[in-house]
Amino acid sequence: MDDILAPNVGRKLVLVDACRDVPQDLTRGARNTKGIEGRIVSLPEDTAVFFSCRAGQLSFERSEVGHGLFSFCVLEGLRGAAVQRGELSWSSLVAHVGRRMTEPDLTRYMPQSLPQVPILAGAMPHTVLGIVEEAPAISGPAAAVVPPMPNRTPLQEHNESDELLRREFREFETALRAGNSEIGSEQGRKYIADRAAQRFSSWRASAEGGSAVAQFFVARCLQLGLGTAPNERESIRYYQQAAEGGIGLAWNAIGAAYHTGRGVEKNLIRAAECYRQGAELGCATAMYNLAKLYEGGYGVPKSPVDAFEWYRRAAEAGEPSGMNGLGVCYEDGLGVAGDLQQARAWFERSAALGNTSAMANLGRMYYQGRGVAKDYHEARRLFKMGADLGDPWCMTMYGEILTENGTDFEDDAEGIRWMRKAWEVLKVKPNAVLRESLIRDFRGMKVSPPP
């Protein structure tokens, strides 16, 4: 993989249907390297690899479906089951296969103690594999196993305006897919702000003509007051139209409105319903938000198992915050058996995509020697990386490690300076738990907290 992919330019999408176990060779008393041995896969930029199973698992093949289970689901998706809003994309194919492999008609072919869980490595900007007028019928042996296709809105007549809207929406989704939700929100806002002055009138006209993408953009402009006067209630109306047109991010926005009481009466049950609608359309952000509700029991029954499942789906759909949430589940044994190696792997993937919470969590593992060999230098590197990106937890932990007695990089003055920077961030983004932690740090060093 390293030798073949690295020299090539452009986007590289790789499907691997193979076992990743390392079977015991009883004749030699050692492990051989049959299969793709489990390891953290290092990928060049713009490369994504979709494995048929996790490290250490088997890939099953059944004559009943005519393929390996993974390949069967991939082919099913390519035939139309993964089409969303008239597009077949890499992300919708990955989401379809991941979801489909959990359904009873396929899991019955796997031993209960040995499931097969597809896993995505790397991240890829929104990539369209094909555009269709409507989902085609599926014929042949696979048709008996494929569930009925949901009703889909036929794609509008293709023209230059439609293509521009699609491209803008893909660019907007890429801007949102930043390392953490706060940075992603800011990048998404900047994308809209940069275009609103020139494009708002065109978006409004296309929205009135029924374009769900344009309705989403108009809603976002009305919400943020970009290119037009802010109007929360009118924003919700356009989001609703876009959601009914199949835009998962619009369902997520409506869910967020009900979650916070912005423009509508706060209703966590309704928020969960909207997040679920967006998640079922493949919106990774909605999957992550739904996981958070299940984790805390807000609007839905508290369920670590359901939280884990939605974190997993968000992570495998490429959501960095979902990857971090999945890592926390594995680290703390929430909804799944604790597995520090899996936790570290997901923290690494999330941190590599810029998620500062994952940098803090991974740095803490190295700082404590939890699941990895204790390494203060690696912990310091990760904390500093997150601190430079403005994360107050990373600022605090970077300050703490600089004031640690006995390290070869001890610097009390610099450590206190970073803790004070974290305190300043808390004035804008309050966090009671972190505030109390900082107060304890300042007292322990006999330093007065900033005013």
C-alpha positions in Angstrom: 0.0 0.0 0.0 2.8 2.4 0.9 4.8 1.6 -2.2 1.9 1.9 -4.7 -0.1 4.8 -3.3 2.5 7.3 -2.3 4.0 8.1 -5.7 0.6 8.7 -7.4 -1.2 12.0 -7.3 -4.9 12.7 -7.2 -7.6 11.2 -5.1 -7.1 7.5 -4.4 -10.1 5.4 -3.3 -9.2 1.8 -2.3 -11.5 -1.1 -1.5 -9.9 -4.1 0.3 -11.9 -7.3 0.8 -9.6 -9.5 2.7 -9.0 -11.0 6.2 -6.9 -9.0 8.5 -6.2 -11.7 11.0 -2.7 -13.1 11.7 -3.3 -16.8 12.1 -1.3 -19.0 14.4 1.2 -21.2 12.6 1.2 -24.2 14.9 3.9 -26.0 12.9 6.5 -23.4 13.7 5.2 -22.0 17.0 5.1 -18.5 15.6 2.7 -16.1 13.9 2.9 -15.8 10.1 1.8 -12.8 8.1 -1.1 -14.3 6.1 -3.8 -11.6 5.6 -3.4 -7.9 6.2 -1.9 -7.7 9.6 -3.6 -5.2 12.0 -1.6 -1.9 12.2 -2.2 1.8 12.0 -2.3 2.5 8.3 -0.2 5.5 7.2 -1.8 7.0 4.1 -0.7 9.8 1.7 -2.9 12.8 1.4 -6.2 12.4 -0.5 -6.3 8.7 0.0 -9.0 6.6 1.7 -9.0 2.9 2.1 -12.1 1.0 3.0 -11.3 -2.3 4.7 -13.8 -5.1 4.8 -13.1 -5.8 8.4 -11.2 -4.4 11.4 -7.7 -5.4 12.3 -7.7 -9.0 13.7 -11.0 -9.9 12.0 -12.0 -12.3 9.2 -13.8 -11.4 6.0 -16.6 -13.9 5.3 -17.7 -15.2 1.9 -21.0 -16.9 1.3 -22.3 -18.7 -1.8 -25.8 -17.6 -0.9 -25.0 -14.0 -1.9 -22.5 -14.9 -4.6 -19.6 -12.8 -3.0 -17.8 -11.9 0.1 -20.3 -10.1 2.3 -18.3 -6.8 2.0 -18.1 -7.0 -1.8 -21.8 -7.9 -2.0 -22.7 -4.7 -0.1 -20.3 -2.6 -2.2 -21.9 -3.9 -5.4 -25.4 -3.3 -4.0 -24.4 0.3 -3.2 -22.9 0.8 -6.7 -26.1 -0.6 -8.3 -28.1 2.2 -6.6 -28.7 1.5 -2.9 -26.1 4.1 -1.9 -27.5 6.8 -4.1 -28.5 10.0 -2.2 -30.2 13.0 -3.7 -29.3 11.7 -7.2 -25.6 11.3 -6.4 -23.5 8.2 -5.7 -20.6 9.4 -3.6 -17.7 7.8 -1.8 -19.1 8.8 1.6 -22.6 7.5 0.8 -21.1 4.2 -0.4 -19.1 3.8 2.8 -22.1 4.7 4.9 -24.3 2.2 3.0 -21.8 -0.7 3.4 -21.2 0.0 7.1 -24.9 0.1 7.8 -25.8 -2.9 5.6 -23.2 -5.1 7.3 -25.1 -4.7 10.6 -28.4 -6.0 9.3 -29.7 -9.4 10.3 -29.9 -11.0 6.8 -26.0 -10.6 6.6 -25.0 -10.9 10.3 -26.5 -14.4 10.3 -23.6 -15.5 8.2 -21.1 -14.3 10.9 -20.3 -16.1 14.2 -21.9 -14.1 17.0 -18.5 -13.9 18.8 -16.7 -12.9 15.6 -18.5 -10.1 13.7 -17.1 -8.5 10.6 -17.0 -4.7 10.9 -15.9 -2.7 7.8 -13.5 0.1 8.8 -12.4 3.3 6.9 -8.8 4.5 7.0 -8.0 8.0 5.9 -10.3 10.9 4.9 -11.5 12.1 1.6 -13.2 15.3 0.5 -16.7 14.8 -0.9 -16.2 12.8 -4.0 -19.0 12.0 -6.5 -18.6 8.6 -8.2 -21.7 9.1 -10.4 -24.9 11.1 -11.0 -28.2 9.4 -11.8 -31.7 10.5 -12.6 -33.1 8.1 -10.1 -32.0 4.9 -8.3 -32.0 2.1 -10.8 -33.7 -1.2 -10.2 -31.4 -4.0 -9.0 -31.7 -7.3 -10.9 -30.0 -10.7 -10.7 -29.3 -12.9 -7.7 -28.6 -10.0 -5.4 -32.1 -8.6 -5.8 -33.7 -11.0 -3.3 -31.5 -9.8 -0.5 -31.6 -6.0 -1.2 -34.2 -4.1 0.8 -36.6 -1.9 -1.0 -35.2 1.5 -2.0 -36.6 4.5 -0.2 -38.5 7.0 -2.2 -36.2 9.6 -3.6 -36.8 13.0 -5.1 -35.9 12.8 -8.9 -32.9 14.9 -9.8 -33.8 18.2 -11.4 -32.9 18.8 -15.0 -29.2 19.0 -15.1 -27.9 22.5 -16.0 -25.0 24.8 -15.2 -26.8 26.3 -12.3 -27.5 22.9 -10.7 -23.8 21.9 -11.2 -22.6 25.1 -9.5 -24.9 24.5 -6.5 -23.7 20.9 -6.2 -20.1 22.1 -6.3 -20.7 24.8 -3.7 -22.4 22.3 -1.4 -19.5 19.9 -1.7 -17.1 22.7 -0.9 -19.2 23.8 2.1 -19.3 20.2 3.4 -15.5 20.1 3.1 -15.2 23.3 5.0 -17.4 21.9 7.8 -15.3 18.7 8.0 -12.7 20.4 10.1 -10.9 18.9 13.1 -13.6 19.8 15.6 -17.1 21.1 15.6 -16.2 24.6 16.7 -13.5 25.1 14.0 -15.8 23.4 11.4 -18.6 25.8 12.3 -16.3 28.8 11.8 -14.9 27.5 8.5 -18.5 26.8 7.3 -19.5 30.3 8.3 -16.5 31.8 6.4 -17.4 29.8 3.3 -21.0 31.2 3.3 -19.8 34.7 4.2 -17.3 34.8 1.4 -20.1 34.0 -1.2 -23.2 35.5 0.3 -22.8 39.0 -1.0 -22.5 37.8 -4.6 -24.6 34.7 -4.5 -27.5 35.3 -2.1 -29.9 36.6 -4.8 -29.1 33.6 -7.1 -29.5 31.2 -4.2 -32.9 32.7 -3.3 -34.1 32.4 -6.9 -33.0 28.8 -7.1 -34.6 28.1 -3.7 -37.9 29.4 -4.9 -37.5 27.2 -7.9 -37.3 24.1 -5.6 -33.5 23.5 -5.3 -32.9 21.9 -1.9 -29.3 22.9 -1.9 -30.2 26.5 -2.6 -32.8 26.3 0.2 -30.1 25.2 2.5 -27.8 28.0 1.6 -30.6 30.6 2.0 -31.5 29.1 5.4 -27.8 29.4 6.5 -27.6 33.0 5.3 -30.9 33.9 7.2 -29.6 32.2 10.3 -26.3 34.0 10.3 -27.4 37.3 8.8 -25.0 37.0 5.8 -26.1 38.8 2.6 -29.4 39.5 4.2 -31.0 40.5 7.6 -31.0 37.7 10.1 -34.3 35.9 10.6 -34.3 32.8 12.7 -37.9 31.7 12.0 -37.6 32.2 8.2 -34.3 30.3 8.4 -36.1 27.3 10.0 -38.7 27.4 7.2 -36.0 27.1 4.5 -34.1 24.5 6.4 -37.4 22.5 6.6 -37.8 22.7 2.8 -34.2 21.6 2.3 -34.6 18.7 4.7 -37.7 17.5 2.9 -35.6 17.7 -0.3 -33.1 15.2 1.2 -30.4 17.4 2.6 -29.1 15.7 5.7 -27.3 18.8 7.0 -30.6 20.6 6.9 -32.1 18.0 9.3 -29.1 18.5 11.5 -29.6 22.3 11.5 -33.2 21.9 12.5 -32.1 19.4 15.2 -29.6 21.9 16.5 -32.4 24.6 16.6 -34.6 22.4 18.7 -31.6 21.3 20.8 -30.7 25.0 21.7 -34.1 26.6 21.4 -32.9 28.8 18.6 -35.8 30.1 16.5 -38.1 27.4 17.9 -39.2 26.2 21.3 -36.5 24.0 22.8 -37.5 20.3 22.4 -34.9 17.6 22.9 -37.2 14.8 21.7 -37.8 16.7 18.5 -34.0 17.4 18.2 -33.2 13.7 18.4 -35.8 12.9 15.7 -34.3 15.5 13.4 -30.7 14.3 14.0 -31.9 10.8 13.3 -33.4 11.9 10.0 -30.2 13.6 9.0 -28.1 10.6 10.1 -30.2 8.2 8.1 -29.4 10.4 5.0 -25.7 9.9 5.7 -25.0 13.2 7.5 -22.0 12.4 9.7 -22.5 15.5 11.8 -26.0 14.4 12.6 -24.7 11.0 13.6 -22.3 12.6 16.0 -25.0 14.8 17.5 -27.4 11.9 17.9 -24.6 9.9 19.7 -24.1 12.8 22.1 -27.9 12.7 23.0 -27.7 9.0 23.6 -24.6 9.4 25.7 -26.3 11.9 28.0 -29.9 10.7 27.8 -31.2 14.0 26.3 -34.4 13.5 24.4 -33.8 9.8 24.1 -33.2 7.1 26.8 -29.7 7.1 28.0 -27.9 4.3 26.2 -24.1 3.8 26.0 -24.7 1.1 23.4 -26.6 3.4 21.1 -24.1 6.2 21.7 -21.3 3.9 20.7 -23.1 2.8 17.6 -23.7 6.3 16.4 -20.2 7.4 17.2 -19.0 4.4 15.2 -21.1 5.4 12.2 -20.0 9.0 12.4 -16.4 8.0 12.7 -16.5 5.6 9.8 -18.2 8.3 7.7 -15.2 10.5 8.3 -16.4 12.8 11.1 -13.3 13.7 13.3 -15.4 14.5 16.4 -17.1 11.1 15.9 -13.7 9.4 15.8 -12.8 11.1 19.1 -16.1 10.1 20.7 -15.5 6.5 19.5 -12.1 6.6 21.1 -13.6 7.7 24.4 -16.0 4.8 24.2 -13.2 2.3 23.7 -11.1 3.9 26.4 -13.8 4.0 29.1 -15.7 0.9 28.0 -18.9 2.8 27.2 -21.3 0.6 25.2 -18.4 -1.7 24.2 -15.7 -3.7 25.8 -12.8 -1.4 26.8 -9.9 -1.6 24.3 -7.1 0.9 24.8 -5.5 0.0 21.5 -8.7 0.8 19.6 -9.0 4.0 21.7 -5.5 5.1 20.7 -6.1 4.2 17.0 -9.2 6.4 16.8 -7.6 9.2 18.8 -4.7 9.1 16.4 -7.0 9.3 13.3 -9.0 12.1 14.8 -6.0 14.1 15.9 -4.5 13.7 12.4 -7.5 15.4 11.0 -7.1 18.3 13.4 -9.4 17.4 16.3 -8.0 19.1 19.4 -10.1 17.0 21.8 -8.4 13.9 20.4 -5.0 15.6 20.7 -5.8 16.1 24.4 -7.0 12.6 24.9 -4.0 11.0 23.1 -1.6 13.3 24.9 -3.1 12.2 28.2 -2.6 8.5 27.3 1.1 9.2 26.7 1.4 11.4 29.8 -0.2 8.6 32.0 1.3 5.6 30.2 -2.2 4.4 29.6 -2.3 1.9 26.8 1.1 3.1 25.5 4.5 3.5 27.0 4.8 6.6 29.1 6.3 9.4 26.9 6.3 13.0 28.2 7.9 14.3 25.0 5.1 12.9 22.8 2.5 14.1 25.4 4.0 17.6 25.3 4.0 17.6 21.5 0.3 16.7 21.3 -0.7 19.2 24.0 1.2 22.0 22.3 -0.4 21.1 18.9 -3.9 21.5 20.4 -2.9 24.6 22.4 -1.7 26.3 19.3 -5.1 25.6 17.8 -6.8 27.4 20.7 -8.1 24.5 22.7 -8.3 25.4 26.4 -7.9 21.8 27.7 -4.7 21.4 25.6 -3.5 24.8 26.9 -4.0 23.7 30.4 -2.4 20.3 30.0 0.5 21.8 28.1 1.0 24.3 31.0 0.8 21.4 33.5 3.4 19.3 31.8 5.8 22.3 31.6 5.5 22.7 35.3 6.1 19.0 36.0 9.1 18.5 38.3 12.0 16.5 37.0 11.3 16.8 33.2 14.1 18.0 31.0 11.8 20.7 29.6 10.5 22.1 32.9 9.6 25.8 32.5 7.3 27.1 35.2 6.9 30.6 33.8 5.9 29.3 30.3 3.6 26.8 31.9 1.8 29.4 33.9 1.5 31.6 30.8 -0.3 28.9 28.9 -2.6 28.2 31.9 -3.5 31.9 32.0 -4.2 31.8 28.2 -6.7 28.9 28.9 -8.3 31.0 31.7 -8.9 33.8 29.1 -10.5 31.4 26.7 -12.9 30.4 29.5 -14.2 33.9 29.7 -15.6 33.5 26.2 -16.4 29.7 26.3 -17.2 28.9 30.0 -16.4 25.4 31.2 -17.0 24.8 34.9 -14.9 21.6 35.1 -11.9 23.1 33.4 -12.2 26.3 35.5 -12.0 24.3 38.8 -9.1 22.3 37.4 -7.2 25.6 36.7 -8.0 27.0 40.1 -6.5 23.9 41.7 -3.4 24.3 39.5 -3.0 27.9 40.4 -3.4 27.2 44.1 -0.9 24.4 44.0 1.7 26.7 42.4 0.8 29.5 44.8 -0.2 31.7 41.9 -3.3 33.9 41.9 -5.9 33.1 39.2 -6.3 36.0 36.6 -9.2 38.4 37.3 
